[in-house]
Amino acid sequence: VRPLGPTFHFINFGYALAFTAACALYGGHRLIFTLCLAALLLIGAKGAIVLLGLVLVGSTLSRGGVTRARRVVGLLALCYVCLVLVYGYLSSDPHFLGISAAVRSIAANPFGYGVGVGGNGSDDVMLAKSLGMGFQSGGDLVAESAFFVMVYQTGLLGAAAYLLYFRALIRSAGHLAAPPGATRSLSFVEFALVALFANALFQEEVFSPHAWGVWLMLAGMAWALSL
């Protein structure tokens, strides 16, 4: 994993750095954590920074009890989502415009438009960007949001399946919490999944192997070892 390498995009690289930093902190490798954090701040991938921040807050609070940590991380994630939506509405941010277009399209066809339609890699969005059209208020370019692009493709049934899956995943990760006073706990996986769920509303990169891919792999391995 390196800039301009197979990650393709700096945000993907930022998510890989956030994952590495969290694992380094869990393993007690403070130098690696510091280097990853410095590189992450230099890259400026906001979603990955928020993810690592929620992991740090949750991990710190969970030493005194994971219940309080969950509430604080959940509240922070909710405030983060509301802040981004308000900012996007006021500034006509492309992420917000992509969400708005998805909501209008889903209202017109709740069953979805088919897998592969919409998103930054789709033909219509790439053509619009190549012509310099970009996102316009009231337009119909569905992109930037991993969750809403998925709902645009698979419809409300796909959205329901995704929400149920992520709920079960976070609940499974919750069993990784260590008792109060423990020096190390895999509960940070649960906090990372909450952050990924929030970021999926605004970033398509969340569904990449470098973002939720590595976290799902870690969550599955940790859960299997805890059985």
Salt bridges, closest charged atoms under 4 A:
GLU144 OE1 - HIS95 ND1 3.55
GLU144 OE2 - LYS129 NZ 3.85
GLU190 OE2 - ARG70 NE 2.99
